[in-house]
Amino acid sequence: MDREFGLDIDAIVGHIDSAPTLSFFFPRLRRSLVVDMRQGPEDGPFIRVLPMARGLHERLRSIKRARPHLPKATEIVAIPWPIYVENMVRSGVWARVIQRIETTGSVDAVSAAEAALTELRALESQELTALIKGGQYETIWARESS
């Protein structure tokens, strides 16, 4: 078991290899990366960054709305990713996601995955900038004035 970054990377890779639908959720970004590998005559794999859902039932409903030509997904693996987006790349998790998508032969899905990674990186950069500048964050302990 590889516990790099405090996550069970081996278990995550196992889910990537076998689950029809995955949702990596990024609590700090309040977003999820949804990877739905199911395909139909009109639908290839679905890879998108979406707002975080309140629960798995809500996520399954949102996937059904986005993919009306497919039957409702009956299972989804939710993977919390509380660390930096770049750690998905460094840990090999992202390469495994891309590898799984490539097995479908869908060039559009690979492009959508790369666009999703770019979007996640941009969201994380905005979040870190807001943290540094103060943005939506408040100081808990202020320095006493002398």
Secondary structure as GFF3:
##gff-version 3
##sequence-region A 1 146
A	DSSP	three_ten_helix	4	6	.	.	.	ID=ss1
A	DSSP	alpha_helix	9	18	.	.	.	ID=ss2
A	DSSP	beta_strand	21	26	.	.	.	ID=ss3
A	DSSP	beta_strand	31	36	.	.	.	ID=ss4
A	DSSP	beta_strand	46	51	.	.	.	ID=ss5
A	DSSP	alpha_helix	56	66	.	.	.	ID=ss6
A	DSSP	beta_strand	77	80	.	.	.	ID=ss7
A	DSSP	alpha_helix	86	90	.	.	.	ID=ss8
A	DSSP	alpha_helix	93	102	.	.	.	ID=ss9
A	DSSP	alpha_helix	107	133	.	.	.	ID=ss10
###
